[in-house]
């Protein structure tokens, strides 16, 4: 798989508060602009979603896909693509680091391979836009 795109942001909130927002998949269409619908298909043993279906409409990019999640408390969550229409693979994670001052550093890593050919430069740029947008929307949701 290709190199990961990694981006971090500081969010005003505890890791538990931020992870609660990340884990609340049914609310994604309320704050994630590209998420048209999000459905939890299977819960995991920890009460958080294990498998989730997304319907995404980000202008030129439209996709329906399923991700499988692995949660590590309020410290991190990682996921991988189970099936998708436009994507061959997707791996990602959020890592949360408490800064001890009521804020948390959130690091988002993402690698996506599409079923359609795409020049590496454009793919990396798309990943950077996705990670940047996701972090800004998360920050706004947690702090708003």
PyMOL commands that set and color helices and strands:
alter all, ss='L'
color gray80, all
select helices_A, chain A and resi 15-23+25-31+120-143
alter helices_A, ss='H'
color red, helices_A
select strands_A, chain A and resi 5-12+35-43+49-58+61-72+76-84+87-98+103-114
alter strands_A, ss='S'
color yellow, strands_A
deselect
rebuild
show_as cartoon
